[in-house]
Structures are given as structure tokens and as C-alpha cells.
């Protein structure tokens, strides 16, 4: 894995498996690090890095409303 960016957004997803399929198969990101037991993955595409984690109630600060 190359150097981690100074700031990496972490996205909460409703389904880690579907999200991984989208990011890996369609957008061609690759997995740099993964904790399957926590439903978490760090993904990269070139210099872009994102983290995705299935919603688990630990980071929810309020109700998620559709705009």
C-alpha cells in the first residue's frame, strides 16, 4: 500500500458487500486494508482513498434523512 493521505473520508454504508461490489467491480478501486469482522474497508484508486464501514450505530450522531 502506498502512503496514506492526510485526510481520508469514511463513508457509512448500509450493506458492505454491495458497496464493495460497486467500488471494486464498477469503479475499479482496490482493497488496501480490510476488517471483515467489523465490516470495514480502506479502498484506493490512484491517489484517492476512502474508508467504508457498514452502519453499526457507533458513529451515528443523529437521524439520517434523505434530502
C-alpha positions in Angstrom: 0.0 0.0 0.0 1.2 3.5 -0.7 1.3 6.3 1.8 -2.0 7.2 3.5 -3.4 10.6 2.6 -3.6 13.2 5.4 -7.4 13.1 5.2 -9.4 10.1 4.2 -13.2 10.3 4.2 -15.1 7.5 5.9 -18.5 6.7 4.4 -21.2 4.8 6.3 -22.9 2.3 4.0 -26.0 0.2 4.5 -24.5 -3.0 3.0 -20.8 -3.6 3.0 -20.9 -6.4 0.4 -23.0 -4.4 -2.1 -20.8 -1.4 -1.6 -17.6 -3.4 -2.1 -19.0 -4.8 -5.3 -19.8 -1.3 -6.6 -16.4 0.2 -5.6 -14.3 -2.8 -6.7 -16.1 -4.1 -9.8 -17.6 -0.9 -11.3 -15.3 1.9 -10.1 -12.2 -0.3 -10.0 -11.0 0.7 -6.5 -8.8 -1.9 -4.8 -8.8 -3.0 -1.1 -5.8 -1.8 0.8 -6.9 -2.9 4.2 -10.0 -4.7 5.5 -11.5 -5.8 8.8 -14.3 -8.2 7.6 -15.4 -8.8 11.3 -16.1 -5.1 11.6 -17.5 -4.7 8.1 -14.8 -2.1 7.3 -12.5 -1.5 4.3 -9.9 1.1 3.2 -10.0 1.4 -0.6 -7.8 3.2 -3.1 -7.9 4.3 -6.7 -4.8 6.0 -7.8 -4.2 8.8 -5.2 -7.8 8.6 -3.9 -8.5 6.8 -0.7 -11.8 6.2 1.1 -12.9 4.1 4.0 -16.3 2.4 4.1 -18.0 0.9 7.1 -21.4 -0.7 7.4 -23.7 1.3 9.7 -23.3 -0.2 13.2 -24.7 2.5 15.5 -21.3 3.6 16.8 -20.9 6.8 14.8 -24.5 7.9 14.3 -24.8 11.5 15.6 -28.4 12.0 14.5 -31.2 10.7 12.3 -30.1 10.2 8.7 -32.7 11.9 6.5 -33.0 11.8 2.7 -32.7 15.4 1.4 
